[in-house]
Amino acid sequence: MQAYKSIEDIPSRYEFVHVVARRARKIQNGARPMIATLVRKPTRVAEMETMAGLVEYYHLPPSHPETAPKTEK
């Protein structure tokens, strides 16, 4: 887990949005926030948690068809 100082420090913004959306969904469904804040919107809370490095996620290497394992049919 890594904390980010600004949005420009995030390696993949697409992945960041995906992680924040999944965490926001969990908060909407009743998960307790991991950060103390006055903000009530689940998306903003999830964004703050992710920026603070409290949400754990992994960077998976991209899969390319030429490097994927061959499957027999």
Long-range contacts (C-beta under 8 A, 24 or more apart in sequence): 1-53, 1-54, 1-55, 1-56, 2-53, 3-51, 3-52, 3-53, 4-50, 4-51, 4-53, 11-59, 12-59, 15-57, 15-59, 16-50, 19-50, 19-55, 19-57, 20-46, 20-47, 20-50, 20-55, 21-46, 23-49, 23-50, 23-55
